[in-house]
Amino acid sequence: MGPFSEMKQLRRAAAIKRLLDSNPQLDSPTRIMWETKLKNLALTEARYNDRVVEVFKGIRPKYVDLS
């Protein structure tokens, strides 16, 4: 995950919307998955940062002693 970019998030939303609009044959589980991704897309920096914290909070860095 990189720094928040409103333009990038809007492009992602447009791409998902295009995918849904241009593929009416999608099976129900796939359509629901993409609709959920579209609905949950972080469109504010605060929400995006909350997601980053949630994703990475359990990861502990591993340090390698190179000496």
Z-matrix of the N, CA and C atoms (Angstrom, degrees):
N
C 1 1.440
C 2 1.526 1 108.11
N 3 1.286 2 116.43 1 131.22
C 4 1.452 3 120.90 2 178.97
C 5 1.513 4 110.74 3 -102.68
N 6 1.314 5 115.89 4 -168.42
C 7 1.462 6 118.97 5 177.84
C 8 1.539 7 110.70 6 -64.95
N 9 1.320 8 115.86 7 152.80
C 10 1.458 9 120.95 8 -179.08
C 11 1.527 10 110.71 9 -63.96
N 12 1.324 11 115.51 10 136.48
C 13 1.453 12 121.88 11 174.70
C 14 1.527 13 107.90 12 -137.67
N 15 1.321 14 115.39 13 112.72
C 16 1.468 15 119.31 14 179.50
C 17 1.524 16 110.74 15 -59.34
N 18 1.323 17 116.73 16 -41.05
C 19 1.468 18 119.79 17 -179.67
C 20 1.527 19 111.47 18 -62.49
N 21 1.322 20 117.00 19 -41.32
C 22 1.458 21 120.34 20 179.56
C 23 1.530 22 110.37 21 -64.93
N 24 1.327 23 117.06 22 -41.26
C 25 1.459 24 120.40 23 179.06
C 26 1.532 25 111.08 24 -66.08
N 27 1.331 26 116.85 25 -38.38
C 28 1.470 27 119.91 26 177.48
C 29 1.529 28 110.76 27 -66.90
N 30 1.336 29 116.64 28 -37.32
C 31 1.477 30 119.52 29 176.10
C 32 1.525 31 110.62 30 -65.27
N 33 1.333 32 116.53 31 -39.93
C 34 1.470 33 119.51 32 177.39
C 35 1.523 34 110.70 33 -62.67
N 36 1.319 35 116.99 34 -43.57
C 37 1.466 36 120.76 35 179.30
C 38 1.525 37 110.56 36 -61.92
N 39 1.323 38 116.79 37 -43.30
C 40 1.471 39 120.56 38 179.57
C 41 1.524 40 110.84 39 -64.10
N 42 1.325 41 117.04 40 -39.39
C 43 1.466 42 120.51 41 179.85
C 44 1.528 43 110.97 42 -65.56
N 45 1.311 44 117.11 43 -41.63
C 46 1.471 45 120.03 44 178.51
C 47 1.521 46 109.90 45 -66.52
N 48 1.323 47 116.95 46 -42.09
C 49 1.470 48 120.60 47 178.50
C 50 1.530 49 110.63 48 -60.91
N 51 1.353 50 116.29 49 -43.52
C 52 1.471 51 120.28 50 177.19
C 53 1.525 52 111.03 51 -60.55
N 54 1.328 53 115.97 52 -43.59
C 55 1.461 54 120.52 53 179.91
C 56 1.527 55 110.08 54 -59.24
N 57 1.329 56 116.37 55 -45.66
C 58 1.469 57 119.85 56 -179.32
C 59 1.522 58 111.79 57 -66.92
N 60 1.324 59 116.95 58 -42.04
C 61 1.469 60 120.90 59 -177.85
C 62 1.523 61 112.75 60 -69.22
N 63 1.328 62 116.37 61 -32.66
C 64 1.472 63 119.29 62 -174.40
C 65 1.523 64 113.16 63 -94.93
N 66 1.324 65 117.37 64 2.61
C 67 1.465 66 120.46 65 -179.33
C 68 1.526 67 111.33 66 -133.11
N 69 1.324 68 116.94 67 68.13
C 70 1.470 69 119.20 68 -179.05
C 71 1.534 70 112.89 69 -64.90
N 72 1.327 71 116.65 70 -16.07
C 73 1.464 72 120.91 71 -178.49
C 74 1.526 73 113.53 72 -82.43
N 75 1.334 74 118.53 73 -2.32
C 76 1.470 75 120.32 74 179.92
C 77 1.518 76 110.60 75 -55.55
N 78 1.343 77 114.96 76 137.20
C 79 1.464 78 116.87 77 177.22
C 80 1.526 79 109.23 78 -69.54
N 81 1.311 80 114.98 79 161.56
C 82 1.466 81 120.73 80 -172.26
C 83 1.532 82 113.65 81 -58.11
N 84 1.342 83 119.85 82 -47.29
C 85 1.470 84 118.50 83 -179.65
C 86 1.536 85 112.89 84 -61.14
N 87 1.318 86 117.24 85 -37.64
C 88 1.463 87 120.78 86 179.66
C 89 1.526 88 110.71 87 -69.06
N 90 1.338 89 116.11 88 -44.44
C 91 1.465 90 120.23 89 178.16
C 92 1.531 91 110.65 90 -60.73
N 93 1.314 92 117.04 91 -44.88
C 94 1.467 93 121.16 92 179.30
C 95 1.527 94 110.58 93 -61.73
N 96 1.344 95 117.30 94 -41.04
C 97 1.456 96 120.71 95 179.08
C 98 1.525 97 110.70 96 -58.98
N 99 1.348 98 117.04 97 -48.24
C 100 1.469 99 120.34 98 -178.48
C 101 1.523 100 112.02 99 -69.68
N 102 1.327 101 117.84 100 -36.70
C 103 1.471 102 120.39 101 176.45
C 104 1.526 103 110.60 102 -63.45
N 105 1.331 104 116.42 103 -38.44
C 106 1.465 105 120.76 104 178.40
C 107 1.524 106 110.21 105 -66.93
N 108 1.332 107 116.97 106 -42.86
C 109 1.469 108 120.28 107 177.73
C 110 1.526 109 110.50 108 -60.69
N 111 1.318 110 117.08 109 -41.34
C 112 1.462 111 121.15 110 178.92
C 113 1.526 112 110.67 111 -64.34
N 114 1.321 113 116.20 112 -45.54
C 115 1.471 114 121.11 113 -178.67
C 116 1.531 115 111.57 114 -64.39
N 117 1.330 116 116.93 115 -34.80
C 118 1.459 117 121.16 116 -175.11
C 119 1.526 118 114.26 117 -94.43
N 120 1.308 119 117.84 118 3.90
C 121 1.459 120 120.75 119 -179.69
C 122 1.525 121 109.79 120 -62.57
N 123 1.324 122 116.42 121 130.16
C 124 1.470 123 121.29 122 -178.89
C 125 1.520 124 109.64 123 -74.64
N 126 1.325 125 116.15 124 116.59
C 127 1.463 126 120.44 125 -178.25
C 128 1.531 127 112.84 126 -107.40
N 129 1.335 128 116.14 127 1.74
C 130 1.466 129 119.81 128 174.46
C 131 1.525 130 108.02 129 -126.11
N 132 1.322 131 115.66 130 153.80
C 133 1.460 132 119.60 131 -179.65
C 134 1.526 133 111.31 132 -63.99
N 135 1.320 134 117.27 133 -37.04
C 136 1.465 135 120.61 134 179.94
C 137 1.532 136 111.05 135 -62.36
N 138 1.313 137 116.65 136 -45.63
C 139 1.468 138 119.91 137 179.80
C 140 1.526 139 110.75 138 -66.20
N 141 1.319 140 116.40 139 -39.90
C 142 1.460 141 121.46 140 177.83
C 143 1.533 142 110.00 141 -60.99
N 144 1.332 143 116.72 142 -47.51
C 145 1.461 144 120.62 143 -179.49
C 146 1.527 145 111.61 144 -63.73
N 147 1.326 146 116.92 145 -36.75
C 148 1.464 147 120.02 146 175.29
C 149 1.520 148 110.78 147 -60.62
N 150 1.327 149 116.43 148 -39.98
C 151 1.462 150 120.97 149 177.68
C 152 1.523 151 111.52 150 -64.41
N 153 1.320 152 116.83 151 -43.11
C 154 1.466 153 120.78 152 179.31
C 155 1.526 154 109.65 153 -59.18
N 156 1.329 155 116.88 154 -45.87
C 157 1.465 156 121.00 155 178.79
C 158 1.523 157 109.71 156 -60.26
N 159 1.321 158 117.15 157 -45.55
C 160 1.463 159 121.20 158 -178.58
C 161 1.529 160 111.39 159 -61.52
N 162 1.317 161 117.38 160 -41.99
C 163 1.465 162 121.59 161 -178.12
C 164 1.526 163 111.18 162 -68.50
N 165 1.326 164 117.02 163 -42.10
C 166 1.458 165 120.24 164 -170.86
C 167 1.524 166 115.22 165 -101.51
N 168 1.325 167 119.24 166 0.41
C 169 1.461 168 119.85 167 -173.91
C 170 1.520 169 113.29 168 -66.11
N 171 1.294 170 119.11 169 -28.81
C 172 1.461 171 121.38 170 -178.77
C 173 1.517 172 114.18 171 -90.19
N 174 1.303 173 117.49 172 -2.10
C 175 1.464 174 120.91 173 -177.17
C 176 1.525 175 109.00 174 -90.16
N 177 1.298 176 115.28 175 125.27
C 178 1.460 177 121.36 176 177.88
C 179 1.523 178 108.83 177 -106.53
N 180 1.315 179 116.93 178 130.30
C 181 1.472 180 118.63 179 179.87
C 182 1.531 181 110.78 180 -66.00
N 183 1.314 182 116.24 181 146.08
C 184 1.448 183 122.32 182 175.34
C 185 1.509 184 108.05 183 -108.26
N 186 1.287 185 115.31 184 125.11
C 187 1.461 186 120.42 185 -179.65
C 188 1.522 187 109.05 186 -101.48
N 189 1.307 188 114.44 187 136.59
C 190 1.443 189 120.67 188 179.09
C 191 1.521 190 108.04 189 -108.36
N 192 1.320 191 116.00 190 125.95
C 193 1.467 192 120.37 191 178.06
C 194 1.513 193 108.01 192 -81.56
N 195 1.315 194 116.47 193 110.79
C 196 1.462 195 122.25 194 -177.01
C 197 1.536 196 112.30 195 -92.76
N 198 1.325 197 117.73 196 4.10
C 199 1.480 198 118.39 197 -178.35
C 200 1.505 199 112.22 198 -86.69
